[in-house]
Amino acid sequence: MSLYFALASLAILMVMGLLVDGGGALNAANRATSIAQEAARAAGQQLDPAQAIEGSAITIDPDAAVGAAQDYLAAAGVQGSVQITDGGRRLAVTVNDSYQTYFAQFVGASTISVTGTATAHLQTQAGG
């Protein structure tokens, strides 16, 4: 009876660890994606005023956009990257973060790496 109890207790602890650490990792991944979305939004608001005023194009100011996204990431306490493509009309933000485990550290996994990504595409309205 005590061997059964020991094995059942071990199995219950393993399931608890999977639930706690798995849920925590999913939560951390959702947080990383949310931060990436907000950083992309902040970067997408950094328009190139010279081109917009003269009416030649509405594009993102690359330096200001990268700076705004990196400032947002730094304020959130995460590392990430910003990539501007499509002639300054599209940007992508990738956030790299980690989750500190509670139960998985007993089997050698003290952290779980998570990544969140978001893209923003600058839209203009036809006719003004």
Residue frames as a rotation matrix with the C-alpha (Angstrom) as fourth column:
MET 1
0.568 0.823 0.000 0.00
0.823 -0.568 0.000 0.00
0.000 0.000 -1.000 0.00
SER 2
0.462 -0.430 -0.776 2.83
0.160 -0.820 0.550 2.46
-0.873 -0.378 -0.310 0.75
LEU 3
-0.668 -0.671 0.323 4.47
0.422 0.016 0.906 1.84
-0.613 0.741 0.272 -2.66
TYR 4
-0.121 0.733 0.670 1.16
0.964 -0.074 0.256 2.62
0.237 0.677 -0.697 -4.35
PHE 5
0.757 0.409 -0.510 0.80
0.572 -0.791 0.215 5.78
-0.315 -0.455 -0.833 -2.26
ALA 6
-0.046 -0.868 -0.494 4.34
0.172 -0.494 0.852 6.92
-0.984 -0.046 0.172 -3.12
LEU 7
-0.756 -0.229 0.614 3.82
0.607 0.107 0.788 6.35
-0.246 0.967 0.058 -6.86
ALA 8
0.215 0.917 0.335 0.40
0.948 -0.278 0.154 8.02
0.234 0.285 -0.930 -6.82
SER 9
0.626 -0.047 -0.779 1.84
0.403 -0.835 0.375 11.02
-0.667 -0.549 -0.504 -4.96
LEU 10
-0.481 -0.870 -0.110 4.66
0.244 -0.253 0.936 11.32
-0.842 0.424 0.334 -7.47
ALA 11
-0.538 0.360 0.762 2.20
0.836 0.116 0.536 11.15
0.105 0.926 -0.363 -10.36
ILE 12
0.586 0.795 -0.160 0.02
0.810 -0.578 0.097 13.84
-0.015 -0.186 -0.982 -8.80
LEU 13
0.285 -0.574 -0.768 3.03
0.209 -0.745 0.634 16.11
-0.935 -0.341 -0.092 -8.28
MET 14
-0.731 -0.568 0.379 4.05
0.452 0.013 0.892 15.61
-0.511 0.823 0.248 -11.92
VAL 15
-0.099 0.788 0.608 0.57
0.946 -0.116 0.304 16.53
0.310 0.605 -0.734 -13.15
MET 16
0.713 0.314 -0.627 0.51
0.570 -0.781 0.257 19.57
-0.409 -0.540 -0.736 -10.87
GLY 17
-0.187 -0.887 -0.423 3.90
0.225 -0.457 0.860 20.63
-0.956 0.066 0.285 -12.21
LEU 18
-0.689 -0.009 0.724 2.70
0.721 0.095 0.687 20.26
-0.075 0.995 -0.059 -15.77
LEU 19
0.352 0.912 0.209 -0.39
0.901 -0.391 0.189 22.33
0.254 0.122 -0.959 -15.05
VAL 20
0.660 -0.112 -0.743 1.40
0.386 -0.797 0.464 25.08
-0.644 -0.593 -0.483 -13.12
ASP 21
-0.323 -0.897 -0.303 4.46
0.102 -0.351 0.931 25.43
-0.941 0.270 0.205 -15.34
GLY 22
-0.587 0.184 0.788 2.56
0.807 0.212 0.551 24.82
-0.066 0.960 -0.273 -18.59
GLY 23
0.526 0.848 0.063 -0.02
0.846 -0.530 0.065 27.42
0.088 0.020 -0.996 -17.67
GLY 24
0.477 -0.439 -0.762 2.67
0.229 -0.774 0.590 29.84
-0.849 -0.456 -0.269 -16.57
ALA 25
-0.637 -0.736 0.229 4.53
0.372 -0.033 0.928 29.41
-0.676 0.676 0.294 -19.85
LEU 26
-0.206 0.656 0.726 1.32
0.952 -0.037 0.303 30.02
0.226 0.754 -0.617 -21.82
ASN 27
0.758 0.470 -0.452 0.65
0.598 -0.778 0.193 33.14
-0.261 -0.417 -0.871 -19.77
ALA 28
0.019 -0.849 -0.529 4.21
0.152 -0.520 0.841 34.36
-0.988 -0.097 0.119 -20.38
ALA 29
-0.701 -0.232 0.674 3.80
0.662 0.139 0.736 33.76
-0.265 0.963 0.057 -24.13
ASN 30
0.308 0.886 0.348 0.53
0.923 -0.367 0.118 35.73
0.232 0.285 -0.930 -24.13
ARG 31
0.658 -0.152 -0.737 2.25
0.328 -0.824 0.462 38.55
-0.677 -0.546 -0.493 -22.27
ALA 32
-0.453 -0.891 -0.007 5.11
0.312 -0.165 0.936 38.56
-0.835 0.422 0.353 -24.80
THR 33
-0.447 0.374 0.812 2.61
0.882 0.034 0.470 38.77
0.148 0.927 -0.345 -27.67
SER 34
0.662 0.728 -0.178 0.72
0.750 -0.646 0.145 41.60
-0.009 -0.229 -0.973 -25.96
ILE 35
0.294 -0.652 -0.699 3.94
0.187 -0.678 0.711 43.54
-0.937 -0.340 -0.078 -25.43
ALA 36
-0.691 -0.547 0.473 4.92
0.532 0.060 0.845 42.97
-0.490 0.835 0.249 -29.07
GLN 37
0.022 0.793 0.609 1.53
0.968 -0.170 0.187 44.27
0.252 0.585 -0.771 -30.22
GLU 38
0.818 0.301 -0.490 1.79
0.475 -0.834 0.280 47.40
-0.325 -0.462 -0.826 -28.12
ALA 39
-0.111 -0.928 -0.354 5.38
0.191 -0.370 0.909 48.03
-0.975 0.034 0.219 -29.22
ALA 40
-0.617 -0.039 0.786 4.29
0.777 0.126 0.617 47.67
-0.123 0.991 -0.048 -32.85
ARG 41
0.496 0.851 0.171 1.45
0.854 -0.514 0.083 50.11
0.159 0.105 -0.982 -32.23
ALA 42
0.606 -0.338 -0.720 3.84
0.234 -0.789 0.568 52.63
-0.760 -0.512 -0.399 -30.67
ALA 43
-0.508 -0.854 0.110 6.27
0.307 -0.060 0.950 52.25
-0.805 0.516 0.293 -33.57
GLY 44
-0.332 0.460 0.823 3.51
0.943 0.147 0.298 52.53
0.016 0.876 -0.483 -36.16
GLN 45
0.722 0.630 -0.286 2.61
0.653 -0.757 -0.017 55.98
-0.227 -0.174 -0.958 -34.88
GLN 46
0.070 -0.802 -0.593 6.05
0.153 -0.579 0.801 57.36
-0.986 -0.147 0.083 -35.77
LEU 47
0.765 0.308 0.565 5.32
0.592 0.008 -0.806 58.79
-0.253 0.951 -0.176 -39.22
ASP 48
-0.450 -0.873 0.186 7.90
0.861 -0.370 0.348 60.50
-0.235 0.317 0.919 -41.40
PRO 49
0.241 0.663 -0.709 6.65
0.457 -0.722 -0.520 64.10
-0.856 -0.199 -0.477 -41.18
ALA 50
-0.508 -0.487 -0.711 8.67
-0.348 -0.639 0.686 65.41
-0.788 0.595 0.155 -44.13
GLN 51
-0.987 0.140 0.076 7.09
0.134 0.475 0.870 63.00
0.086 0.869 -0.488 -46.61
ALA 52
-0.284 0.946 -0.159 3.63
0.938 0.239 -0.252 63.32
-0.201 -0.221 -0.955 -45.07
ILE 53
0.030 0.283 -0.959 3.61
0.232 -0.935 -0.269 67.15
-0.972 -0.214 -0.094 -45.18
GLU 54
-0.609 -0.306 -0.732 4.77
-0.570 -0.474 0.672 67.37
-0.552 0.826 0.114 -48.77
GLY 55
0.370 0.929 0.019 2.28
-0.700 0.292 -0.652 64.67
-0.611 0.228 0.758 -49.68
SER 56
-0.181 -0.511 -0.840 4.73
-0.937 0.350 -0.011 62.38
0.300 0.785 -0.542 -51.43
ALA 57
-0.204 0.127 -0.971 4.10
0.058 0.991 0.117 59.38
0.977 -0.033 -0.209 -49.17
ILE 58
0.467 0.287 0.837 2.90
-0.840 -0.152 0.521 58.34
0.276 -0.946 0.170 -45.77
THR 59
0.299 -0.487 -0.821 5.56
0.135 0.873 -0.469 56.12
0.945 0.030 0.327 -44.30
ILE 60
0.926 -0.064 -0.372 7.10
0.377 0.110 0.920 55.30
-0.018 -0.992 0.126 -40.97
ASP 61
0.497 -0.833 0.243 10.20
-0.754 -0.553 -0.354 57.19
0.430 -0.007 -0.903 -39.85
PRO 62
0.466 -0.258 -0.846 12.49
0.120 0.966 -0.228 54.16
0.877 0.005 0.481 -39.39
ASP 63
-0.613 -0.790 -0.036 14.72
0.165 -0.083 -0.983 55.63
0.773 -0.608 0.181 -36.67
ALA 64
-0.541 0.485 0.687 11.84
-0.808 -0.525 -0.266 57.02
0.231 -0.699 0.677 -34.64
ALA 65
0.511 0.791 -0.336 9.82
-0.678 0.612 0.408 53.80
0.528 0.020 0.849 -35.04
VAL 66
0.152 -0.542 -0.827 12.65
0.332 0.816 -0.474 51.55
0.931 -0.203 0.304 -33.90
GLY 67
-0.810 -0.489 0.323 13.35
-0.077 -0.457 -0.886 53.92
0.581 -0.743 0.332 -31.01
ALA 68
-0.171 0.838 0.518 9.70
-0.944 -0.291 0.158 53.98
0.283 -0.461 0.841 -29.91
ALA 69
0.658 0.416 -0.628 9.42
-0.307 0.910 0.280 50.19
0.688 0.008 0.726 -30.05
GLN 70
-0.161 -0.806 -0.570 12.70
0.422 0.466 -0.778 49.67
0.892 -0.366 0.265 -28.19
ASP 71
-0.748 -0.029 0.663 11.64
-0.486 -0.658 -0.576 52.21
0.453 -0.753 0.478 -25.54
TYR 72
0.303 0.937 0.173 8.38
-0.880 0.205 0.429 50.32
0.366 -0.282 0.887 -25.05
LEU 73
0.543 -0.163 -0.824 10.19
0.107 0.986 -0.125 46.99
0.833 -0.020 0.553 -24.79
ALA 74
-0.568 -0.822 -0.045 12.68
0.210 -0.091 -0.974 48.43
0.796 -0.562 0.224 -22.29
ALA 75
-0.473 0.477 0.741 9.85
-0.816 -0.555 -0.163 49.86
0.334 -0.682 0.651 -20.17
ALA 76
0.651 0.743 -0.158 8.21
-0.657 0.655 0.373 46.41
0.381 -0.139 0.914 -20.16
GLY 77
0.192 -0.675 0.713 11.50
-0.824 0.284 0.491 44.81
-0.534 -0.681 -0.501 -19.12
VAL 78
0.636 0.044 0.770 11.89
0.256 0.930 -0.265 42.49
-0.728 0.366 0.580 -22.13
GLN 79
-0.526 -0.805 -0.275 14.30
-0.193 -0.202 0.960 42.06
-0.828 0.558 -0.049 -25.03
GLY 80
0.440 0.694 0.570 13.15
0.452 0.378 -0.808 42.17
-0.776 0.613 -0.147 -28.62
SER 81
-0.751 -0.651 0.114 13.77
0.394 -0.303 0.868 43.26
-0.530 0.696 0.484 -32.17
VAL 82
0.353 0.798 -0.488 12.04
-0.034 -0.511 -0.859 45.54
-0.935 0.319 -0.153 -34.65
GLN 83
-0.663 -0.508 0.549 12.10
0.515 0.223 0.828 45.08
-0.543 0.832 0.114 -38.41
ILE 84
0.125 0.664 -0.738 10.74
-0.285 -0.688 -0.667 47.62
-0.950 0.294 0.103 -40.90
THR 85
-0.680 -0.282 0.677 9.87
0.484 0.520 0.703 46.43
-0.551 0.806 -0.217 -44.42
ASP 86
0.074 0.769 0.635 7.72
0.992 0.011 -0.129 47.30
-0.107 0.639 -0.761 -47.43
GLY 87
-0.307 -0.296 0.905 9.27
0.579 -0.813 -0.069 50.73
0.756 0.502 0.420 -47.89
GLY 88
-0.983 -0.121 0.141 8.45
-0.041 -0.600 -0.799 51.87
0.181 -0.791 0.584 -44.37
ARG 89
-0.254 0.964 0.074 4.82
-0.784 -0.250 0.569 50.73
0.567 0.086 0.819 -44.46
ARG 90
0.744 0.458 -0.486 5.09
-0.123 0.809 0.574 47.49
0.657 -0.368 0.659 -42.48
LEU 91
-0.260 -0.842 0.472 6.89
-0.808 -0.078 -0.584 46.63
0.529 -0.534 -0.660 -39.27
ALA 92
0.541 0.325 -0.776 7.31
0.081 0.898 0.433 43.51
0.837 -0.297 0.459 -37.19
VAL 93
0.000 -0.487 0.873 8.21
-0.932 -0.317 -0.176 43.27
0.362 -0.814 -0.454 -33.51
THR 94
0.328 -0.002 -0.945 9.52
0.134 0.990 0.045 40.11
0.935 -0.141 0.325 -31.90
VAL 95
0.321 -0.157 0.934 9.73
-0.894 -0.376 0.244 39.80
0.312 -0.913 -0.261 -28.10
ASN 96
-0.021 -0.409 -0.912 11.92
0.108 0.906 -0.409 37.23
0.994 -0.107 0.025 -26.34
ASP 97
0.103 0.117 0.988 11.16
-0.928 -0.345 0.138 36.51
0.357 -0.931 0.073 -22.71
SER 98
-0.607 -0.297 -0.737 11.36
-0.065 0.943 -0.326 33.62
0.792 -0.150 -0.592 -20.27
TYR 99
0.539 0.786 0.304 9.25
-0.537 0.043 0.842 31.99
0.649 -0.617 0.446 -17.60
GLN 100
-0.598 -0.713 0.367 10.81
-0.721 0.278 -0.635 30.88
0.351 -0.644 -0.680 -14.32
THR 101
0.005 0.620 -0.784 9.47
-0.145 0.776 0.613 27.42
0.989 0.111 0.094 -13.53
TYR 102
0.188 0.137 0.973 8.36
-0.975 -0.092 0.202 26.11
0.117 -0.986 0.116 -10.15
PHE 103
0.682 0.175 0.710 8.15
-0.381 0.914 0.141 22.35
-0.624 -0.367 0.690 -10.62
ALA 104
0.960 -0.279 -0.004 10.20
0.131 0.465 -0.875 21.74
0.246 0.840 0.484 -13.77
GLN 105
0.363 -0.878 0.312 13.33
-0.810 -0.463 -0.361 23.03
0.461 -0.121 -0.879 -12.07
PHE 106
0.325 -0.203 0.924 13.47
-0.684 0.624 0.377 19.71
-0.653 -0.754 0.064 -10.20
VAL 107
0.637 -0.125 0.761 14.11
0.477 0.840 -0.261 17.96
-0.606 0.529 0.594 -13.51
GLY 108
-0.294 -0.952 0.082 16.62
0.735 -0.171 0.656 20.55
-0.611 0.253 0.750 -14.74
ALA 109
-0.291 0.246 0.925 14.44
0.765 -0.521 0.379 23.08
0.575 0.817 -0.037 -16.56
SER 110
-0.460 0.060 -0.886 14.58
0.751 -0.506 -0.424 26.27
-0.474 -0.860 0.188 -14.51
THR 111
-0.365 0.377 -0.851 13.34
-0.387 -0.893 -0.230 28.53
-0.847 0.246 0.471 -17.32
ILE 112
0.007 0.420 0.908 11.14
0.834 0.498 -0.236 28.20
-0.551 0.759 -0.347 -20.37
SER 113
-0.861 -0.353 -0.367 11.85
0.086 -0.811 0.578 30.59
-0.502 0.466 0.729 -23.26
VAL 114
0.177 0.945 0.275 8.82
0.750 0.051 -0.659 32.24
-0.637 0.323 -0.700 -24.87
THR 115
-0.907 -0.418 0.046 8.47
0.327 -0.635 0.700 34.43
-0.263 0.650 0.712 -27.95
GLY 116
0.211 0.968 -0.137 5.76
0.580 -0.237 -0.779 36.82
-0.787 0.085 -0.611 -29.04
THR 117
-0.833 -0.464 0.300 5.46
0.504 -0.415 0.758 38.49
-0.227 0.783 0.580 -32.42
ALA 118
0.301 0.911 -0.283 3.26
0.528 -0.406 -0.746 41.20
-0.795 0.075 -0.603 -33.87
THR 119
-0.658 -0.440 0.611 3.09
0.752 -0.340 0.565 43.09
-0.041 0.831 0.555 -37.13
ALA 120
0.142 0.671 -0.728 1.65
0.291 -0.731 -0.617 46.47
-0.946 -0.125 -0.299 -38.02
HIS 121
-0.430 -0.176 0.885 0.84
0.902 -0.037 0.431 47.67
-0.043 0.984 0.175 -41.52
LEU 122
-0.699 0.122 -0.705 0.42
0.053 -0.974 -0.222 51.37
-0.713 -0.192 0.674 -42.16
GLN 123
-0.183 0.750 0.636 -2.97
0.970 0.245 -0.010 51.98
-0.163 0.615 -0.772 -43.80
THR 124
-0.908 0.000 -0.418 -3.95
-0.040 -0.995 0.088 55.16
-0.416 0.097 0.904 -45.59
GLN 125
0.025 0.992 0.121 -7.41
0.436 0.098 -0.894 56.22
-0.899 0.075 -0.431 -46.56
ALA 126
-0.502 -0.170 0.848 -8.03
0.865 -0.083 0.496 56.82
-0.014 0.982 0.189 -50.24
GLY 127
0.085 0.547 0.833 -8.92
0.603 -0.694 0.393 60.41
0.793 0.469 -0.389 -51.10
GLY 128
-0.135 -0.216 0.967 -7.60
-0.442 -0.860 -0.254 62.02
0.887 -0.462 0.021 -47.93
